[in-house]
């Protein structure tokens, strides 16, 4: 009798535990929770510097619209917005978002540039552009906060820039697995805040240099896939400077031509090598966003002047680059962001000055041949 009673009590306890047990925790969201949409192929865009002077921003956004381009890329530097943890200055960011919307342009917001309050590296050399946060959660939080504020107003977010270069990774050797951890956290944070926004992986710098200073873009991308990156971006980010070669030159041709650099990555069509890696990892349904491309005319800086061309040839090459993409890369090519409408204070000793398609002048607007040619070309 005692045995039967004990058994009955045990069964009652088990039943009660099943009824009153706390609910299981809600699973963390996964990338499959959000549908991916395709953009126009190709999309026409310019990189611009709209942050500091609204009057120049207004002029430049007008120039982009007049050229028949639909995208503008702007850096939203974390350090310029989150002054300290949880304390934000939205004044300039709000102005940029409003103006882009006013001109009917799709905004691609680049998110990087760590703030001083979350820095763990020494940048006294002045050669470090950016570095991963001391606490990754802080950057993930920022991505979620900015996406919530601009829900429906920012078309796409780029998560970091050139993490395959040490100078963009706190002076440390590039770390693809660490970047994937960042990308995953930011992807989920952005999508929870604004499911319609597209997330673009960081543009990778074409380079043949190895650690500790850099990691070749193709090797870095392979390592990203091996670290599980595939579910956590909507478009692959790539950088596609043309260097000295014409836009139609293939990586094979450039690798055999010493005057063009003699390596596969010294060409606009390097993007095709990255696309092949996407296909190898079963990721061909996604598009590629070219986050920077162009040609330089730099006669000043030796690191760039070896592949400089003249302004008229630059104009011709940029038009031909868009034409090549339209004829050969549809439907997998997405936005193509041309360099650039420059920052107002650039001078000829700044290498970025020579990639621009207008002069950094105001209120006088001085266009260069590339802007005029891009404006005139069929879209």
VEXDREN-2710 file (C-alpha; in Angstrom, 1 decimal):
% VEXDREN-2710
k/r/px/py/pz
1/UNK/0.0/0.0/0.0
2/UNK/2.8/2.4/0.9
3/UNK/4.5/1.6/-2.4
4/UNK/1.3/2.4/-4.4
5/UNK/0.8/5.6/-2.5
6/UNK/4.4/6.7/-3.1
7/UNK/4.0/6.0/-6.8
8/UNK/0.8/7.9/-7.0
9/UNK/2.3/10.9/-5.2
10/UNK/5.3/10.8/-7.6
11/UNK/3.0/10.8/-10.6
12/UNK/1.0/13.7/-9.3
13/UNK/4.2/15.7/-8.7
14/UNK/5.4/15.0/-12.2
15/UNK/2.1/16.1/-13.6
16/UNK/2.2/19.2/-11.6
17/UNK/5.7/20.0/-12.7
18/UNK/4.7/19.6/-16.3
19/UNK/1.8/21.9/-15.9
20/UNK/3.4/24.7/-13.9
21/UNK/7.0/24.5/-15.3
22/UNK/8.2/27.9/-16.6
23/UNK/8.0/28.3/-20.4
24/UNK/11.0/27.5/-22.5
25/UNK/13.1/30.6/-23.5
26/UNK/12.2/32.1/-26.9
27/UNK/14.8/31.0/-29.5
28/UNK/17.2/33.7/-30.7
29/UNK/16.1/35.0/-34.1
30/UNK/17.9/33.6/-37.1
31/UNK/18.7/35.0/-40.5
32/UNK/15.9/33.0/-42.1
33/UNK/13.3/35.1/-40.2
34/UNK/13.7/37.9/-42.7
35/UNK/13.1/37.8/-46.5
36/UNK/15.8/39.1/-48.8
37/UNK/14.8/41.4/-51.6
38/UNK/16.8/42.2/-54.8
39/UNK/17.7/45.6/-55.9
40/UNK/17.8/47.0/-59.4
41/UNK/20.7/45.5/-61.5
42/UNK/22.9/47.5/-61.6
43/UNK/22.0/50.3/-59.2
44/UNK/23.7/53.6/-59.9
45/UNK/25.2/55.5/-57.0
46/UNK/27.8/57.9/-55.7
47/UNK/29.7/58.0/-52.5
48/UNK/29.3/61.4/-50.9
49/UNK/30.4/63.4/-47.8
50/UNK/27.2/65.0/-46.5
51/UNK/28.0/65.2/-42.8
52/UNK/29.4/68.6/-41.9
53/UNK/28.0/71.3/-44.2
54/UNK/24.2/71.0/-45.1
55/UNK/24.5/73.6/-47.9
56/UNK/27.2/71.4/-49.7
57/UNK/25.2/68.3/-48.9
58/UNK/22.1/69.9/-50.6
59/UNK/24.1/70.8/-53.7
60/UNK/25.7/67.4/-54.0
61/UNK/22.5/65.4/-53.6
62/UNK/21.1/67.6/-56.3
63/UNK/24.0/66.7/-58.5
64/UNK/23.4/63.0/-57.9
65/UNK/19.8/63.2/-58.8
66/UNK/20.6/65.4/-61.9
67/UNK/23.0/62.6/-63.0
68/UNK/20.1/60.1/-63.0
69/UNK/21.6/58.1/-60.1
70/UNK/19.4/56.6/-57.4
71/UNK/21.8/55.7/-54.6
72/UNK/24.0/57.7/-52.2
73/UNK/26.5/56.1/-49.8
74/UNK/27.4/58.1/-46.7
75/UNK/29.4/57.1/-43.6
76/UNK/27.5/57.3/-40.3
77/UNK/30.5/57.2/-38.0
78/UNK/29.7/55.6/-34.7
79/UNK/32.0/58.0/-32.9
80/UNK/30.2/61.0/-34.3
81/UNK/26.8/59.8/-33.1
82/UNK/27.2/57.9/-29.8
83/UNK/29.1/60.4/-27.7
84/UNK/29.2/58.1/-24.8
85/UNK/27.4/54.8/-24.1
86/UNK/23.7/55.5/-24.6
87/UNK/24.2/59.2/-25.2
88/UNK/23.5/60.2/-28.8
89/UNK/23.8/63.3/-31.0
90/UNK/21.5/62.7/-33.9
91/UNK/21.6/66.2/-35.4
92/UNK/23.8/65.6/-38.4
93/UNK/22.5/62.1/-39.0
94/UNK/18.9/63.3/-39.0
95/UNK/19.8/66.0/-41.5
96/UNK/21.5/63.5/-43.9
97/UNK/18.5/61.1/-43.8
98/UNK/16.0/63.9/-44.3
99/UNK/17.9/65.4/-47.3
100/UNK/18.4/62.0/-49.0
101/UNK/14.7/61.3/-48.7
102/UNK/13.9/64.8/-49.9
103/UNK/15.9/64.2/-53.1
104/UNK/14.3/60.8/-53.6
105/UNK/17.6/58.9/-53.2
106/UNK/18.2/55.5/-51.6
107/UNK/20.6/55.8/-48.7
108/UNK/23.3/53.3/-48.1
109/UNK/24.7/54.0/-44.6
110/UNK/28.2/52.7/-43.8
111/UNK/28.6/51.9/-40.0
112/UNK/32.1/51.9/-38.5
113/UNK/34.6/54.2/-36.8
114/UNK/34.7/53.2/-33.2
115/UNK/34.4/55.9/-30.5
116/UNK/37.2/56.7/-28.1
117/UNK/35.2/55.5/-25.1
118/UNK/35.2/51.9/-26.4
119/UNK/38.7/51.8/-27.8
120/UNK/41.3/49.2/-26.7
121/UNK/44.2/50.0/-29.1
122/UNK/46.8/52.7/-29.4
123/UNK/46.3/54.9/-32.4
124/UNK/49.0/57.5/-31.6
125/UNK/50.7/56.6/-34.9
126/UNK/47.7/58.1/-36.8
127/UNK/47.8/55.2/-39.2
128/UNK/44.8/53.4/-37.8
129/UNK/41.5/54.4/-39.4
130/UNK/39.2/52.3/-37.2
131/UNK/39.2/49.3/-35.0
132/UNK/36.7/46.8/-33.6
133/UNK/35.1/47.8/-30.3
134/UNK/36.4/46.7/-26.9
135/UNK/33.0/45.3/-26.2
136/UNK/31.3/44.1/-29.4
137/UNK/27.9/44.3/-27.7
138/UNK/28.2/48.1/-27.8
139/UNK/28.5/48.2/-31.6
140/UNK/25.7/45.7/-32.0
141/UNK/23.5/47.9/-29.8
142/UNK/24.4/51.0/-31.9
143/UNK/23.4/49.1/-35.1
144/UNK/20.0/48.3/-33.6
145/UNK/19.4/51.8/-32.3
146/UNK/20.2/53.5/-35.6
147/UNK/18.1/51.0/-37.6
148/UNK/15.2/51.6/-35.2
149/UNK/15.5/55.4/-35.5
150/UNK/15.5/55.4/-39.3
151/UNK/13.2/52.5/-39.9
152/UNK/11.9/52.7/-43.5
153/UNK/14.2/55.6/-44.3
154/UNK/17.6/53.9/-44.8
155/UNK/17.7/51.4/-47.7
156/UNK/20.8/49.5/-46.7
157/UNK/23.5/49.3/-44.0
158/UNK/27.1/48.4/-44.6
159/UNK/28.6/46.7/-41.5
160/UNK/32.2/48.0/-41.2
161/UNK/34.8/48.7/-43.9
162/UNK/37.8/46.7/-45.2
163/UNK/38.3/44.4/-42.2
164/UNK/40.9/42.6/-44.2
165/UNK/43.3/45.5/-43.6
166/UNK/45.0/45.9/-40.2
167/UNK/44.6/49.7/-40.3
168/UNK/40.8/49.2/-40.3
169/UNK/41.0/46.5/-37.6
170/UNK/42.7/48.4/-34.8
171/UNK/46.2/47.8/-36.1
172/UNK/45.8/44.0/-35.5
173/UNK/46.0/41.2/-38.0
174/UNK/42.7/40.7/-39.9
175/UNK/40.5/38.2/-38.2
176/UNK/37.7/36.9/-40.4
177/UNK/36.0/34.9/-37.7
178/UNK/35.9/37.9/-35.4
179/UNK/34.4/40.0/-38.3
180/UNK/31.7/37.3/-38.8
181/UNK/30.8/37.5/-35.1
182/UNK/30.3/41.3/-35.6
183/UNK/28.4/40.8/-38.8
184/UNK/26.0/38.2/-37.3
185/UNK/25.2/40.4/-34.3
186/UNK/24.7/43.5/-36.3
187/UNK/22.6/41.7/-38.9
188/UNK/20.2/40.4/-36.3
189/UNK/20.0/43.8/-34.5
190/UNK/19.3/45.7/-37.7
191/UNK/16.7/43.2/-38.9
192/UNK/14.9/43.2/-35.6
193/UNK/14.7/47.0/-35.7
194/UNK/13.9/47.4/-39.5
195/UNK/13.2/44.1/-41.3
196/UNK/13.0/45.9/-44.7
197/UNK/16.6/47.3/-44.5
198/UNK/19.2/45.4/-46.4
199/UNK/22.5/44.5/-44.7
200/UNK/25.7/44.6/-46.8
201/UNK/28.9/42.9/-45.6
202/UNK/32.0/45.1/-45.4
203/UNK/33.7/46.1/-48.7
204/UNK/36.9/44.1/-48.9
205/UNK/40.1/45.8/-50.1
206/UNK/41.7/44.2/-53.2
207/UNK/45.2/43.3/-52.0
208/UNK/47.8/40.6/-52.3
209/UNK/49.5/41.4/-49.0
210/UNK/49.3/38.9/-46.1
211/UNK/49.2/39.1/-42.3
212/UNK/49.9/40.9/-40.1
213/UNK/49.2/44.0/-42.3
214/UNK/46.4/42.6/-44.5
215/UNK/44.7/39.5/-45.9
216/UNK/43.9/39.0/-49.6
217/UNK/40.2/39.7/-50.2
218/UNK/39.5/36.3/-51.7
219/UNK/41.1/34.5/-48.8
220/UNK/39.3/36.6/-46.3
221/UNK/35.9/35.9/-48.0
222/UNK/36.6/32.2/-48.0
223/UNK/37.4/32.3/-44.3
224/UNK/34.2/34.3/-43.7
225/UNK/32.1/31.5/-45.3
226/UNK/34.0/28.9/-43.3
227/UNK/33.2/30.8/-40.2
228/UNK/29.4/30.7/-41.0
229/UNK/28.8/34.2/-42.5
230/UNK/26.3/33.1/-45.2
231/UNK/23.1/33.7/-43.3
232/UNK/24.1/37.1/-42.0
233/UNK/24.2/39.4/-45.0
234/UNK/21.8/40.3/-47.8
235/UNK/24.4/41.5/-50.3
236/UNK/28.1/40.8/-50.5
237/UNK/30.1/44.0/-50.2
238/UNK/33.1/44.5/-52.5
239/UNK/35.5/47.2/-53.5
240/UNK/36.5/47.4/-57.2
241/UNK/39.0/50.0/-58.1
242/UNK/40.2/49.7/-61.7
243/UNK/43.8/50.5/-61.0
244/UNK/45.5/50.8/-64.4
245/UNK/43.5/48.4/-66.4
246/UNK/40.5/49.1/-68.5
247/UNK/37.2/47.9/-67.1
248/UNK/36.8/45.0/-69.6
249/UNK/40.2/43.5/-68.7
250/UNK/39.8/40.1/-67.0
251/UNK/41.7/39.0/-63.9
252/UNK/43.6/36.5/-66.1
253/UNK/44.7/39.2/-68.5
254/UNK/45.8/41.5/-65.8
255/UNK/47.7/38.8/-64.0
256/UNK/49.8/38.4/-67.2
257/UNK/50.3/42.1/-67.8
258/UNK/53.1/43.7/-65.6
259/UNK/52.1/47.2/-66.7
260/UNK/48.7/46.7/-65.3
261/UNK/50.1/45.3/-62.0
262/UNK/50.6/41.6/-62.8
263/UNK/48.1/40.2/-60.2
264/UNK/44.5/39.2/-60.5
265/UNK/43.2/41.8/-58.0
266/UNK/44.5/44.8/-60.0
267/UNK/41.3/45.2/-61.9
268/UNK/37.6/46.2/-61.8
269/UNK/36.6/42.6/-62.7
270/UNK/38.2/41.2/-59.6
271/UNK/34.6/41.2/-58.4
272/UNK/34.1/38.0/-60.6
273/UNK/36.6/36.1/-58.4
274/UNK/34.6/37.0/-55.3
275/UNK/31.4/36.0/-57.1
276/UNK/32.9/32.6/-57.9
277/UNK/33.5/32.1/-54.2
278/UNK/29.9/32.9/-53.4
279/UNK/28.8/30.3/-56.0
280/UNK/31.2/27.7/-54.6
281/UNK/29.6/28.1/-51.2
282/UNK/26.0/27.9/-52.6
283/UNK/25.3/31.6/-52.1
284/UNK/24.6/32.6/-55.7
285/UNK/21.0/33.8/-54.9
286/UNK/22.5/37.0/-53.4
287/UNK/23.6/40.1/-55.2
288/UNK/26.9/41.9/-54.9
289/UNK/27.1/45.5/-53.9
290/UNK/30.2/47.3/-55.2
291/UNK/30.7/49.8/-52.4
292/UNK/33.6/51.7/-54.0
293/UNK/34.9/51.8/-57.6
294/UNK/36.7/54.2/-59.8
295/UNK/40.0/55.2/-61.3
296/UNK/42.5/57.8/-59.9
297/UNK/44.4/60.6/-61.6
298/UNK/46.8/61.1/-58.7
299/UNK/50.2/62.5/-59.8
300/UNK/51.3/63.3/-56.2
301/UNK/51.1/60.2/-53.9
302/UNK/53.6/57.4/-55.0
303/UNK/51.4/54.6/-53.6
304/UNK/48.7/55.6/-56.1
305/UNK/50.4/57.5/-58.9
306/UNK/51.9/54.4/-60.4
307/UNK/48.4/53.4/-61.7
308/UNK/47.1/56.9/-62.3
309/UNK/45.4/57.8/-65.6
310/UNK/44.1/61.1/-67.0
311/UNK/40.7/62.6/-66.4
312/UNK/39.3/62.0/-69.8
313/UNK/40.3/58.3/-69.7
314/UNK/38.9/58.0/-66.2
315/UNK/35.5/59.3/-67.5
316/UNK/35.6/56.8/-70.3
317/UNK/36.5/53.9/-68.1
318/UNK/33.7/54.7/-65.5
319/UNK/31.1/54.8/-68.2
320/UNK/32.4/51.5/-69.6
321/UNK/32.4/49.9/-66.2
322/UNK/28.7/50.5/-65.7
323/UNK/28.1/49.3/-69.3
324/UNK/30.1/46.1/-68.7
325/UNK/28.2/45.4/-65.5
326/UNK/24.8/46.0/-67.2
327/UNK/25.7/43.7/-70.1
328/UNK/27.5/40.9/-68.2
329/UNK/26.7/40.9/-64.5
330/UNK/22.9/41.0/-64.4
331/UNK/21.0/39.9/-62.3
332/UNK/23.6/39.4/-59.6
333/UNK/25.1/42.9/-59.5
334/UNK/23.4/45.3/-57.2
335/UNK/24.2/48.9/-56.3
336/UNK/27.5/50.2/-57.8
337/UNK/28.8/53.1/-55.8
338/UNK/31.2/55.4/-57.8
339/UNK/33.9/57.5/-56.2
340/UNK/33.0/60.2/-55.4
341/UNK/31.5/63.6/-54.6
342/UNK/34.4/64.8/-52.4
343/UNK/34.6/66.3/-48.9
344/UNK/34.9/70.0/-48.9
345/UNK/38.3/70.2/-47.3
346/UNK/40.2/67.7/-49.5
347/UNK/43.4/69.1/-51.1
348/UNK/45.7/67.6/-53.8
349/UNK/48.0/66.0/-51.2
350/UNK/45.0/63.8/-50.1
351/UNK/44.9/60.8/-52.3
352/UNK/41.0/60.8/-52.2
353/UNK/41.0/64.1/-54.0
354/UNK/42.1/62.4/-57.2
355/UNK/39.3/59.8/-57.3
356/UNK/36.5/62.4/-57.2
357/UNK/34.3/63.3/-60.1
358/UNK/34.0/67.0/-59.1
359/UNK/36.3/69.5/-57.4
360/UNK/35.9/70.1/-53.7
361/UNK/34.8/73.7/-54.3
362/UNK/31.8/75.7/-53.0
363/UNK/29.7/77.7/-53.8
364/UNK/31.2/77.3/-57.3
365/UNK/30.6/73.8/-58.8
366/UNK/33.4/72.5/-60.9
367/UNK/32.7/69.2/-62.5
368/UNK/35.3/66.9/-63.9
369/UNK/34.9/64.9/-67.1
370/UNK/33.8/61.7/-65.2
371/UNK/30.8/63.4/-63.7
372/UNK/29.7/64.8/-67.0
373/UNK/30.1/61.5/-68.8
374/UNK/28.3/59.6/-66.1
375/UNK/25.4/62.1/-66.2
376/UNK/25.1/61.7/-70.0
377/UNK/25.3/57.9/-70.2
378/UNK/22.2/55.7/-70.7
379/UNK/20.9/54.3/-67.4
END
